[in-house]
Amino acid sequence: MIYIVLAWSAIYAFDHLVVKPVVILKTTDLHPLTIVSILIIGGHMFGLWGLVLGIPMFCIAKIFFQEFAGVLQRRRPQAMLPKAVQSTNSF
């Protein structure tokens, strides 16, 4: 009986600590350590809701900041660019 519980616990731990973070890595483009950190911090701070909504909220924030950085980069005036970059943008 004890071997069954130990085997089940090992499979459960492997699934939740290795397999699920790798699957989420493929779908969200986040590193597994980031995923585990989000789950630990979200679960500690917000309990069950932190575990359920931690990764989706992090992905939303990540996409928002990537798009915001892209907008800022496109709107950067030419005067702020270094001289070497200005000379190559002669179109």
MODELLER restraints for C-alpha pairs under 7 A, 6 or more apart:
rsr = mdl.restraints
at = mdl.atoms
rsr.add(forms.Gaussian(group=physical.xy_distance, feature=features.Distance(at['CA:21:A'], at['CA:32:A']), mean=5.04, stdev=0.5))
rsr.add(forms.Gaussian(group=physical.xy_distance, feature=features.Distance(at['CA:21:A'], at['CA:35:A']), mean=6.32, stdev=0.5))
rsr.add(forms.Gaussian(group=physical.xy_distance, feature=features.Distance(at['CA:22:A'], at['CA:32:A']), mean=6.16, stdev=0.5))
rsr.add(forms.Gaussian(group=physical.xy_distance, feature=features.Distance(at['CA:25:A'], at['CA:31:A']), mean=5.82, stdev=0.5))
rsr.add(forms.Gaussian(group=physical.xy_distance, feature=features.Distance(at['CA:25:A'], at['CA:32:A']), mean=6.09, stdev=0.5))
rsr.add(forms.Gaussian(group=physical.xy_distance, feature=features.Distance(at['CA:35:A'], at['CA:55:A']), mean=6.99, stdev=0.5))
rsr.add(forms.Gaussian(group=physical.xy_distance, feature=features.Distance(at['CA:38:A'], at['CA:54:A']), mean=6.14, stdev=0.5))
rsr.add(forms.Gaussian(group=physical.xy_distance, feature=features.Distance(at['CA:38:A'], at['CA:55:A']), mean=6.60, stdev=0.5))
rsr.add(forms.Gaussian(group=physical.xy_distance, feature=features.Distance(at['CA:39:A'], at['CA:51:A']), mean=5.40, stdev=0.5))
rsr.add(forms.Gaussian(group=physical.xy_distance, feature=features.Distance(at['CA:39:A'], at['CA:54:A']), mean=6.39, stdev=0.5))
rsr.add(forms.Gaussian(group=physical.xy_distance, feature=features.Distance(at['CA:42:A'], at['CA:50:A']), mean=4.07, stdev=0.5))
rsr.add(forms.Gaussian(group=physical.xy_distance, feature=features.Distance(at['CA:42:A'], at['CA:51:A']), mean=5.60, stdev=0.5))
rsr.add(forms.Gaussian(group=physical.xy_distance, feature=features.Distance(at['CA:42:A'], at['CA:54:A']), mean=5.62, stdev=0.5))
rsr.add(forms.Gaussian(group=physical.xy_distance, feature=features.Distance(at['CA:43:A'], at['CA:50:A']), mean=4.82, stdev=0.5))
rsr.add(forms.Gaussian(group=physical.xy_distance, feature=features.Distance(at['CA:43:A'], at['CA:51:A']), mean=4.97, stdev=0.5))
rsr.add(forms.Gaussian(group=physical.xy_distance, feature=features.Distance(at['CA:78:A'], at['CA:86:A']), mean=6.85, stdev=0.5))
